[in-house]
Amino acid sequence: MMMRGNGNMQNMMKQMQKMQKKMAEAQEELGEKQIEGTAGGGMVTVIVSGHKQVVDVKINEEAVDPDDVEMLQDLVLAATNDALKKADELTNSTMGQFTKGMNLPGMF
């Protein structure tokens, strides 16, 4: 009877190791993704990686008004927040597949 329990435990450990490997691969793939956020009808575009690092900022020339720097700042902020929100959604949908059906607090 003891041997049977050990076999189940070893099987469970193997499954956990497979899942960890798949999670690591998914995490790596996320880092390679680029997510675009925009504001002002495309006047400002911010691109972030799946790891939520800003990799590029594009500002349309018409968005640059020396008399209204505050508007440009707001557009950059809105585009950044848009990109980060989309990155979060991508992370949740990608990594959520690993925690589906498990009640693990604090996991994605």
N, C-alpha and C positions, 0 to 999 in steps of 0.2 A: 504494500500500500504506500509506503514511503517513496518508493521508486517512481510510482505513478505521479505523485505530487511534484517530484523533482522534474519529471519530464514536462509537465504542464508549465512549470516555472521557467524552464529553459526555453520552451517554445514561446512563452510570453516575452522573455528577454530578447529573443531573436526578432520578434515582431517589433518590439520597441526600438531596437537598433536599426531595423529597416526604416521605420518611421522617422527616426532621427536623421538618417542619411537623406531621405526624401525631403525632410524639412530644410536641411542645410542646402540642398540643391535648389529648392524653391526660393530660399532666402537669397542665394547667389544670383539666381535669375532675376529676382526683383531688383537687385542693385544695378543690373544691366538695362532695365527698362527706363524710358524717359517719358515723363508725364508733363503735359503742357497745361498751364493755367493762363487765362487771359482776362483782361479788364478793358473797359472803355471801347468795346466793340473791336478788340484786336489792337488797340493803340499800344498796349503793353502786354508782352508775353514773357512768362517766367517758366523755365523748364527745370524740373527737379528729377533726381534719380528715384528709383523705388526705395532707396534708403533715406529719402528726404533730404538730399543735399542739393542745393541750388547749383545747376551746372551751366545755365545761360539765362541772360536777361536781354530782351529785345525791346527797344523803345522806338516807336514810330516818331519821325521828326516832328510831325504836327502836334504831338503830345507835349513837346518841350516849349513852354511859355515862360520866359523869365519873370513875367509879372504874376504867374500863378504856379509857383513851385509846389505849393501845398497840394494842388490837384494831381500833379505828377507823382508825388509821394503816395497819395491815396491810391492811385492806379497801380503803382508797383506793389503796394501792400495788398490790395485786392487780388491782383494776379498771383502773387506768392501764396496767399491763403487758398486761392482756388486750386493751384497746383498741389499744395500740401494735402488738401481735402481729397483730391482725386488719388493721390499717392496712398493715403490712409485707406480709401475704399479698395484700391487694388491690393494692398497688403492684407486687408481683412478677407477679401474674397479668395486670395491665393493661399494664405496661411490658415484660414478658417476651415478648410477641408481636412486639416489634420486634427482639429479639436472637435469636429462634428460628433455629436453623440456623447462626448465626454463632458463632465462637469468639472472643468479645471479653472478655478478663479485666477484671474490675472494673465491668462493665456490669450493673446491676440483678441 
